[in-house]
Amino acid sequence: MKNEFPDDLLLAAEEYLWMLSKGYPQKSSLKLVGDKFMLSRDIRQVLYRGISAGEQAAARREMIGSVRQGDVVLVDTYNVLFTINNYLLGKPLFISNDGMLRDAGEMRGRILNKPVFRRAIGLLLDVLKEWTGVTYVLYMDEPVSYSGRLSIELSKDMIQMDIDGEAFTVKSPDYMLKHEHSDAICTSDSAIIDHYDGRIVDLPRFLLEKYFQPNFPTFVV
C-alpha cells in the first residue's frame, strides 16, 4: 500500500484483508479490527469501502474499462454525483483495492451545498458531452427528494448540449443497472458491480483526474 494513509490504517487494512481472505464475515471483521485499532467511525467506513477480499477485488479490477463509441451506458447518477460533490466539498476520497474511487459514504442523499452540487452536475455533463457517439441513461432514486425535478432538468440539459440520452427516476437504480441492456455502467457500488458482466466506467475518477489532477491515496494489496 502507498504511504498516504496513516500507519494504523495500513496495519488495520492488512488484518482486515487477512480476515476477509479467510472467509470471516465482513461486518464482524470490521468491528474486531476497528475495535483493536480504536478506529473512528469515518475511518472504519474507509476500511469497509476500501478493502475487499483479494479474488473479489481482482475480478472487479478486470471489469474496469472506458467508454467506446456506440455504447449504451447506464449511470448510477447519485452515486456518481455525490462522489464528485464530496470531492468539491473537501471530503477525503481514496482508491480502493479493487481499483475504484470511493469516499467514506456518509453524505449520500443529502445535498448540503446546492451551488457545489450544481457544479458537480455541470462537470458530469461536460464529460458526457466529451464522450461522443454514446447513448446515456441516467437513473435516479425515486424516493430521494428533488429527484423528479432534477431528472427533468438533466434531460433538458442533455438535449441542449447535444448529449444522446435521458434521465429517469426509478424505484431501484441498482436493479436497472444490473438488468437493463447496456455495454457499460458508471457506478462504484460493489453490490451492483458484483452482479454485472460488462464494463465498469469509473466516471468520477476520470472526471476529477481530468479537471483537478488530485493525488488520491490508494490501497494496493
C-alpha positions as CSV (number, residue, x, y, z in Angstrom):
1,M,0.0,0.0,0.0
2,K,1.1,3.6,-0.6
3,N,2.0,5.5,2.5
4,E,-0.6,8.3,2.1
5,F,-2.7,6.5,4.7
6,P,-1.9,6.7,8.4
7,D,0.2,3.8,9.6
8,D,-2.6,2.5,11.9
9,L,-5.0,2.3,9.0
10,L,-2.5,0.4,6.9
11,L,-2.0,-2.1,9.6
12,A,-5.7,-2.4,10.2
13,A,-6.3,-2.8,6.4
14,E,-3.8,-5.7,6.3
15,E,-5.5,-7.5,9.2
16,Y,-9.0,-6.8,7.8
17,L,-8.0,-8.1,4.4
18,W,-6.5,-11.3,6.0
19,M,-9.8,-11.9,7.8
20,L,-11.8,-11.4,4.6
21,S,-9.5,-13.8,2.7
22,K,-10.1,-16.4,5.4
23,G,-13.9,-16.1,4.9
24,Y,-14.8,-14.2,8.1
25,P,-18.0,-12.1,7.8
26,Q,-17.3,-8.6,6.7
27,K,-19.2,-6.7,9.4
28,S,-17.8,-8.7,12.3
29,S,-14.3,-8.5,10.8
30,L,-14.6,-4.7,10.6
31,K,-15.7,-4.5,14.2
32,L,-12.9,-6.6,15.5
33,V,-10.3,-4.8,13.6
34,G,-11.8,-1.4,14.2
35,D,-12.0,-2.0,18.0
36,K,-8.5,-3.3,18.1
37,F,-7.0,-0.2,16.4
38,M,-9.6,2.1,18.0
39,L,-10.6,3.5,14.6
40,S,-13.2,6.2,14.3
41,R,-16.5,5.7,12.5
42,D,-15.2,7.6,9.5
43,I,-12.0,5.6,9.3
44,R,-14.0,2.3,9.6
45,Q,-16.0,3.4,6.6
46,V,-12.8,3.9,4.7
47,L,-11.8,0.4,5.6
48,Y,-15.2,-1.0,4.8
49,R,-15.4,0.7,1.4
50,G,-11.6,0.5,0.6
51,I,-10.8,-3.2,1.1
52,S,-12.4,-6.2,-0.5
53,A,-11.3,-9.8,-0.5
54,G,-8.4,-10.4,-2.9
55,E,-10.2,-12.5,-5.6
56,Q,-13.2,-10.2,-5.4
57,A,-11.1,-7.1,-5.8
58,A,-9.1,-8.7,-8.7
59,A,-12.3,-9.6,-10.5
60,R,-13.6,-6.0,-10.2
61,R,-10.3,-4.6,-11.5
62,E,-10.6,-6.7,-14.6
63,M,-14.0,-5.1,-15.3
64,I,-12.9,-1.5,-15.2
65,G,-12.7,0.0,-18.7
66,S,-13.5,3.1,-20.8
67,V,-16.5,4.3,-22.8
68,R,-16.5,3.3,-26.5
69,Q,-18.4,4.8,-29.4
70,G,-21.7,3.1,-30.0
71,D,-22.0,2.1,-26.3
72,V,-25.2,2.2,-24.3
73,V,-24.1,3.4,-20.9
74,L,-26.2,3.3,-17.7
75,V,-25.3,5.8,-15.0
76,D,-25.9,5.4,-11.2
77,T,-26.5,9.1,-11.1
78,Y,-26.4,9.9,-7.4
79,N,-23.5,7.5,-6.8
80,V,-21.5,9.4,-9.4
81,L,-22.7,12.9,-8.4
82,F,-22.1,12.5,-4.7
83,T,-18.6,11.2,-5.2
84,I,-17.8,14.3,-7.3
85,N,-19.7,16.6,-4.9
86,N,-17.9,15.2,-1.8
87,Y,-14.5,15.9,-3.5
88,L,-15.6,19.5,-4.2
89,L,-16.6,19.8,-0.6
90,G,-13.2,18.7,0.5
91,K,-14.2,15.3,1.8
92,P,-11.5,12.6,1.6
93,L,-11.6,10.3,-1.4
94,F,-9.4,7.2,-2.0
95,I,-8.9,4.4,-4.5
96,S,-10.0,1.1,-3.1
97,N,-8.0,-2.1,-3.6
98,D,-10.5,-3.1,-6.4
99,G,-9.4,0.0,-8.4
100,M,-12.5,2.1,-7.8
101,L,-12.5,5.6,-6.5
102,R,-14.7,5.9,-3.4
103,D,-15.4,8.2,-0.4
104,A,-16.5,7.3,3.1
105,G,-20.1,7.3,2.0
106,E,-21.6,9.4,4.8
107,M,-23.0,12.1,2.6
108,R,-25.3,10.1,0.3
109,G,-28.7,11.6,-0.4
110,R,-28.0,14.9,1.4
111,I,-27.4,18.0,-0.6
112,L,-25.8,20.3,1.9
113,N,-24.5,22.9,-0.6
114,K,-26.6,23.3,-3.6
115,P,-24.1,25.5,-5.6
116,V,-21.5,22.8,-5.2
117,F,-23.9,20.1,-6.2
118,R,-24.8,22.1,-9.3
119,R,-21.2,22.4,-10.1
120,A,-20.9,18.6,-9.9
121,I,-23.8,18.3,-12.3
122,G,-22.1,20.7,-14.7
123,L,-18.8,18.7,-14.6
124,L,-20.7,15.5,-15.2
125,L,-22.5,16.8,-18.2
126,D,-19.2,18.2,-19.6
127,V,-17.7,14.7,-19.5
128,L,-20.7,13.1,-21.1
129,K,-20.6,15.6,-23.9
130,E,-16.9,14.8,-24.4
131,W,-17.6,11.1,-24.8
132,T,-19.3,11.3,-28.1
133,G,-21.2,8.6,-30.0
134,V,-22.6,7.2,-26.8
135,T,-26.2,6.8,-25.5
136,Y,-26.6,7.5,-21.8
137,V,-29.4,6.5,-19.5
138,L,-29.2,8.3,-16.1
139,Y,-31.1,6.6,-13.3
140,M,-32.1,8.5,-10.1
141,D,-33.7,7.1,-6.9
142,E,-37.4,7.9,-7.0
143,P,-37.7,8.1,-3.2
144,V,-35.0,10.8,-2.9
145,S,-36.5,14.3,-2.7
146,Y,-35.7,16.6,-5.7
147,S,-35.1,13.6,-8.0
148,G,-38.1,14.2,-10.2
149,R,-37.2,17.8,-10.9
150,L,-33.5,17.0,-11.3
151,S,-34.2,14.3,-13.8
152,I,-36.3,16.7,-15.9
153,E,-33.5,19.3,-15.7
154,L,-30.8,16.8,-16.6
155,S,-32.8,15.6,-19.6
156,K,-33.3,19.2,-20.8
157,D,-29.6,19.9,-20.3
158,M,-28.6,16.8,-22.3
159,I,-30.8,17.9,-25.2
160,Q,-29.3,21.4,-25.2
161,M,-25.8,20.1,-25.0
162,D,-26.5,17.5,-27.8
163,I,-25.8,14.6,-25.5
164,D,-27.7,11.5,-26.6
165,G,-29.7,10.1,-23.7
166,E,-32.2,10.9,-20.9
167,A,-32.5,10.9,-17.2
168,F,-35.2,8.9,-15.3
169,T,-36.4,8.4,-11.8
170,V,-36.8,4.7,-10.9
171,K,-37.6,2.9,-7.7
172,S,-34.3,1.0,-7.8
173,P,-31.4,2.2,-9.9
174,D,-29.5,-0.8,-8.6
175,Y,-32.0,-3.2,-10.3
176,M,-31.9,-1.3,-13.5
177,L,-28.1,-1.2,-13.8
178,K,-28.0,-5.0,-13.1
179,H,-30.7,-6.0,-15.5
180,E,-31.2,-3.4,-18.3
181,H,-29.3,-3.9,-21.5
182,S,-26.0,-1.9,-21.6
183,D,-22.4,-2.1,-22.7
184,A,-21.1,-0.3,-19.6
185,I,-22.3,1.2,-16.4
186,C,-21.0,4.0,-14.2
187,T,-21.1,3.2,-10.5
188,S,-18.8,2.3,-7.6
189,D,-21.5,0.3,-5.8
190,S,-19.9,-3.1,-5.1
191,A,-23.3,-4.8,-4.9
192,I,-24.1,-3.7,-8.5
193,I,-20.6,-4.4,-9.9
194,D,-20.6,-8.0,-8.5
195,H,-23.8,-8.7,-10.4
196,Y,-22.8,-7.2,-13.7
197,D,-21.0,-8.8,-16.6
198,G,-20.0,-5.7,-18.7
199,R,-17.5,-2.9,-18.4
200,I,-17.4,-0.6,-15.3
201,V,-16.5,3.0,-16.0
202,D,-15.1,4.9,-13.1
203,L,-16.6,8.2,-14.2
204,P,-15.8,10.3,-11.1
205,R,-12.2,9.2,-11.1
206,F,-11.8,10.1,-14.8
207,L,-13.5,13.5,-14.2
208,L,-11.6,14.5,-11.1
209,E,-8.3,13.4,-12.5
210,K,-9.0,15.4,-15.7
211,Y,-10.0,18.6,-14.1
212,F,-8.2,18.7,-10.8
213,Q,-5.2,16.2,-11.0
214,P,-5.6,15.0,-7.4
215,N,-3.3,12.6,-5.7
216,F,-5.7,10.1,-4.2
217,P,-4.4,7.8,-1.5
218,T,-4.5,4.3,-2.9
219,F,-5.0,0.8,-1.3
220,V,-2.7,-1.5,-3.2
221,V,-2.9,-5.0,-1.8
